[in-house]
């Protein structure tokens, strides 16, 4: 029996038992769709993290106390503001070093109030992170040295407190009533790692230290002159701080290291999700094998007649194997369509990102066809080995 004839017979068999074929394919459809959707979500999350980290800058070094480990609790910082000058002598560029001290606080202007991340920083912040201004000016060295109560608002905070009114020159209160004068408004930037960057409020770090009753800074950010200088500066910065603070450990992390660590975690998570979804394919394959075995039993006389008319064992084997592969292949195509539609819907209607890669539907389709071959071999071999005389006598 030629392949075309085997395909025609298999298609006729599926057409005759439409409901049973549809129910058998359902497990394969669900499995393939689940693989496509979960891989798309995992890939989209990884792309989102990559873009947010790269948006911070490719040559920025973040200095923090303790050993860096993703998910570990932050260490209590002993770093101080005068570390900027100390590290400036190490790096050769004090103006490329910014500090950060932050706390979530309620910010008020008249009757309006909002919750914002109050960031105490120095006048070098814009040299490091390149945050453009929409109005006014940024913090100056004089603001930091004299502990002025001046503030630069994030775009979101300015909009919630003042609406369409220009806030520059107006007064706001921070942390229970301390009054600040608005000197600038940052341009809109969006969020990073789920943190609304436009809800930040920047004040001089010295003013923030007095406001919060501390003398530390939470982190130091250093902009290297180029990517090639980053490894050397990392070593120099860590050595300098550990020499200054005996017995303390420090980490100097780049966005590339953050990207690699988080990418590894997200890649492993995507693999686990895909493996879980693939269990549905396994269940669907067992269902295909079971239905094919039932089909062999129901069509015993047909098999006997074909063999009596000259069909060889491999012809019968090909007939049932093609039927099994056709069943799972059709299920795979339907699953890919459903999975792509589901991923696009999730991406459009929810904050969960989804990015469809070419390889996930291709792999899902190949696996679905492989499931048909794997789980169709046993029923096909059983059909091919039937004795024609015994088969013709079957009731």
C-alpha positions in Angstrom: 0.0 0.0 0.0 1.5 3.4 -1.0 1.8 6.3 1.4 -0.9 8.3 -0.4 -3.3 5.4 0.0 -2.3 5.0 3.7 -3.0 8.8 4.2 -6.4 8.5 2.4 -7.5 5.5 4.5 -6.3 7.3 7.7 -8.2 10.5 6.8 -11.3 8.5 6.1 -11.1 6.7 9.4 -10.8 10.0 11.3 -13.6 11.5 9.3 -16.0 8.6 10.1 -15.3 8.9 13.9 -15.3 12.7 14.1 -16.3 13.1 17.7 -13.9 10.4 18.9 -11.1 11.9 16.9 -11.8 15.4 18.2 -11.8 14.2 21.8 -8.6 12.3 21.3 -6.9 15.3 19.8 -8.0 17.5 22.7 -5.2 16.4 25.0 -2.6 17.2 22.3 -4.2 20.6 21.6 -4.1 21.6 25.3 -0.5 20.3 25.7 0.8 22.2 22.6 -1.1 25.4 23.5 0.2 25.3 27.0 3.8 24.9 25.9 3.5 27.8 23.4 1.8 30.1 25.9 4.1 29.4 28.9 7.3 29.7 26.8 6.0 33.0 25.4 5.3 34.3 28.9 8.8 33.2 30.1 10.5 34.7 27.0 8.6 37.9 27.4 9.5 38.3 31.0 13.2 37.7 30.2 13.1 40.3 27.4 11.4 42.8 29.7 14.0 42.3 32.4 16.8 42.7 29.8 15.4 45.9 28.4 14.9 47.4 31.9 18.4 46.5 33.0 20.0 47.7 29.8 18.0 51.0 30.3 20.1 51.7 33.4 23.3 51.9 31.4 25.8 49.4 30.2 28.8 50.9 32.0 27.2 51.7 35.4 28.6 49.9 38.5 26.3 49.5 41.5 28.2 49.3 44.8 26.4 47.8 47.8 27.4 46.2 51.1 27.6 42.5 51.5 28.0 39.6 49.0 25.6 40.0 46.0 23.2 37.1 45.6 19.8 37.3 43.8 17.0 37.1 46.3 19.2 37.6 49.4 18.3 40.1 52.1 20.3 43.4 51.7 23.0 44.0 54.2 22.9 47.1 56.5 25.0 49.8 54.8 28.0 51.4 56.5 28.8 53.5 53.5 28.8 57.3 54.0 28.6 60.4 51.8 32.4 61.0 52.1 33.0 57.7 50.3 32.2 59.6 47.1 35.4 61.7 47.5 37.3 58.6 48.6 36.2 56.5 45.5 36.6 59.6 43.3 40.3 59.4 44.0 40.2 55.7 43.1 38.3 56.1 39.9 39.7 59.5 38.9 36.3 61.0 38.3 34.3 62.1 41.4 31.5 63.6 39.2 30.8 60.1 37.9 29.8 58.8 41.3 26.2 59.1 42.7 24.7 58.0 46.0 21.3 56.9 47.0 19.3 56.9 50.3 15.6 56.1 49.9 12.4 55.8 51.9 8.8 55.5 51.0 6.9 58.6 52.3 3.7 60.4 52.0 4.0 63.7 50.0 1.4 66.5 50.2 0.7 69.7 48.3 -2.3 71.6 49.6 -5.2 69.1 49.8 -3.5 66.6 47.4 -1.3 63.8 48.7 0.4 60.7 47.2 2.9 58.1 48.3 6.3 58.5 46.8 9.8 57.0 47.0 11.9 59.8 48.5 15.5 59.5 47.2 18.3 61.4 48.8 21.1 61.8 46.3 23.9 64.2 45.3 24.3 66.5 42.3 26.1 63.9 40.3 23.0 61.7 39.9 22.2 63.0 36.4 25.8 62.5 35.3 25.5 58.8 36.2 21.9 57.9 35.2 21.1 60.6 32.6 17.6 61.6 33.8 16.4 64.4 31.6 14.4 67.3 33.1 11.0 68.5 31.9 11.0 71.7 33.9 13.3 73.6 36.2 16.7 72.4 37.3 18.3 69.5 39.2 19.9 69.4 42.6 23.2 71.4 42.8 26.3 71.0 44.9 25.3 74.0 47.0 21.9 72.3 47.7 23.8 69.2 49.1 26.4 71.1 51.0 23.9 73.5 52.7 21.2 70.8 53.3 18.6 72.9 51.4 15.0 71.8 51.5 14.6 71.6 47.8 13.0 68.8 45.8 12.9 67.5 42.2 9.6 65.7 41.5 9.1 62.7 39.3 6.6 63.2 36.5 4.0 61.0 38.1 4.2 62.6 41.5 4.1 66.1 39.9 1.0 65.1 37.9 -0.8 63.7 41.0 0.0 66.7 43.2 -0.4 69.6 40.8 -2.2 68.3 37.7 -1.5 70.6 34.8 -0.1 73.4 37.0 3.7 74.1 36.8 5.0 73.0 40.2 8.3 74.7 40.1 8.6 77.3 42.9 5.7 75.8 44.8 5.8 74.1 48.2 5.2 70.5 49.2 5.5 68.7 52.6 7.4 65.4 53.0 7.5 62.8 55.9 4.9 64.3 58.2 5.2 68.0 57.5 8.8 69.0 56.5 8.3 71.6 53.8 10.3 71.6 50.5 10.4 73.9 47.6 10.1 72.4 44.1 13.0 73.3 41.8 12.5 70.9 39.0 10.4 68.1 37.4 11.9 65.0 35.8 10.8 63.7 32.5 8.6 60.6 32.4 10.6 57.4 32.3 8.2 54.5 33.2 9.0 51.7 35.6 11.9 49.4 36.3 11.4 45.9 37.9 7.8 47.0 38.8 9.0 50.1 40.6 7.4 53.3 39.3 10.3 55.5 38.6 8.0 58.4 37.9 6.8 58.3 41.6 10.3 59.3 42.9 11.0 62.5 44.7 14.7 63.6 44.7 16.1 65.6 47.6 19.7 66.5 48.6 21.2 63.4 50.3 22.3 65.5 53.3 18.8 66.8 53.8 17.5 63.2 53.5 19.9 62.0 56.2 18.7 64.7 58.6 15.1 63.9 57.7 15.4 60.1 58.3 17.9 60.4 61.2 20.8 58.5 59.6 24.3 59.2 58.4 24.6 56.4 55.8 23.9 56.0 52.1 22.2 52.8 50.8 24.2 52.5 47.6 26.8 54.1 45.4 26.6 54.1 41.6 29.7 54.7 39.5 29.7 55.4 35.8 32.8 53.9 34.2 34.4 55.8 31.2 33.8 52.8 29.0 32.8 49.1 29.1 36.5 48.1 29.0 37.1 49.9 32.2 34.3 48.2 34.1 36.2 45.0 35.3 39.2 47.0 36.6 37.0 49.6 38.4 35.0 46.8 40.0 38.1 45.3 41.5 39.5 48.7 42.5 36.3 49.9 44.2 35.8 46.7 46.2 39.4 46.6 47.3 39.3 50.3 48.3 36.1 49.9 50.4 37.1 46.7 52.0 40.4 48.4 52.9 38.5 51.3 54.4 36.0 49.2 56.3 38.0 46.4 57.8 36.1 43.1 58.1 33.3 44.3 55.8 32.4 42.8 52.4 31.2 44.8 49.4 29.9 44.0 46.0 30.3 45.9 42.7 27.7 44.7 40.2 27.1 45.7 36.6 23.9 45.5 34.7 25.5 42.7 32.6 25.9 40.6 35.7 22.4 41.4 36.8 21.1 40.4 33.4 23.1 37.2 33.4 21.9 36.1 36.9 18.2 37.0 36.3 18.3 35.6 32.8 19.6 32.2 34.1 16.8 32.2 36.7 14.1 33.1 34.2 15.5 30.6 31.6 15.3 27.8 34.2 11.7 28.9 35.2 10.7 28.9 31.5 12.1 25.4 31.1 10.2 24.2 34.2 6.9 25.7 32.9 7.4 24.1 29.5 8.1 20.8 31.1 5.0 21.0 33.2 3.0 21.9 30.1 4.6 18.9 28.2 2.9 16.6 30.7 -0.3 17.4 28.9 1.3 16.1 25.7 2.2 12.9 27.5 -1.4 12.4 28.7 -2.6 13.2 25.2 -0.3 10.7 23.7 -1.6 8.0 26.1 -5.1 8.8 25.0 -4.0 8.5 21.3 -2.5 5.1 21.9 -5.6 3.9 23.8 -8.0 5.1 21.0 -5.8 3.5 18.3 -5.8 0.2 20.2 -9.6 0.4 20.3 -9.6 1.2 16.6 -7.5 -1.9 15.8 -9.9 -4.1 17.7 -12.9 -2.6 16.0 -11.4 -3.0 12.5 -10.0 -6.5 12.9 -12.1 -7.9 10.1 -11.1 -5.0 7.8 -7.4 -5.7 8.6 -8.0 -9.4 7.8 -9.6 -8.6 4.5 -6.8 -6.2 3.5 -4.2 -8.8 4.3 -6.1 -11.5 2.5 -6.1 -9.3 -0.6 -2.4 -9.0 -0.5 -1.6 -6.2 1.9 1.7 -6.8 3.7 2.5 -6.3 7.4 4.3 -3.1 6.7 1.3 -1.7 4.7 -1.0 -2.3 7.7 1.7 -0.9 10.0 1.9 2.3 7.8 -1.8 2.7 7.7 -2.3 2.9 11.5 0.9 4.8 12.1 -0.1 7.4 9.6 -3.5 7.6 11.2 -1.9 8.2 14.7 0.6 10.8 13.3 -2.2 12.6 11.4 -4.3 12.7 14.6 -1.5 14.3 16.7 -0.3 16.6 13.9 -3.8 18.1 13.4 -3.9 18.5 17.2 -0.5 20.2 17.1 -1.6 22.7 14.5 -4.8 23.5 16.4 -2.7 23.8 19.6 -0.2 26.2 18.0 -3.0 28.4 16.7 -4.7 28.4 20.1 -1.4 29.0 22.0 -0.4 32.0 19.8 -3.9 33.5 20.1 -3.8 32.9 23.9 -0.3 34.5 24.2 -1.3 37.6 22.2 -4.5 37.9 24.3 -2.6 37.7 27.6 0.0 40.2 26.4 -2.7 42.7 25.3 -5.1 42.4 28.2 -2.7 42.0 31.2 0.6 43.4 32.5 2.2 39.9 31.9 4.5 40.2 28.9 4.5 37.5 26.2 6.9 37.2 23.3 6.4 34.4 20.7 9.6 33.0 19.4 9.7 30.9 16.2 11.2 27.9 17.9 8.5 27.2 20.5 5.7 26.5 17.9 8.2 24.6 15.8 9.3 22.4 18.7 5.7 21.9 19.9 4.7 20.8 16.4 7.6 18.4 16.1 6.9 17.0 19.6 3.2 16.5 18.7 4.2 14.6 15.6 6.7 12.6 17.6 4.0 11.7 20.1 1.9 10.3 17.3 4.8 8.1 16.1 5.8 7.0 19.7 2.3 6.2 20.9 1.1 4.9 17.5 3.8 2.2 17.1 2.3 -0.4 19.5 -1.2 -0.3 18.0 0.2 -0.3 14.5 2.5 -3.3 15.2 -0.5 -5.1 16.8 -2.6 -4.5 13.6 0.3 -5.5 11.3 0.8 -8.8 13.1 -2.8 -10.0 13.0 -3.2 -13.3 11.3 -5.6 -12.8 8.3 -7.6 -16.0 8.9 -8.1 -15.2 12.6 -8.9 -11.6 11.7 -11.6 -12.6 9.2 -13.3 -14.8 11.8 -13.4 -12.0 14.4 -16.9 -10.9 15.4 
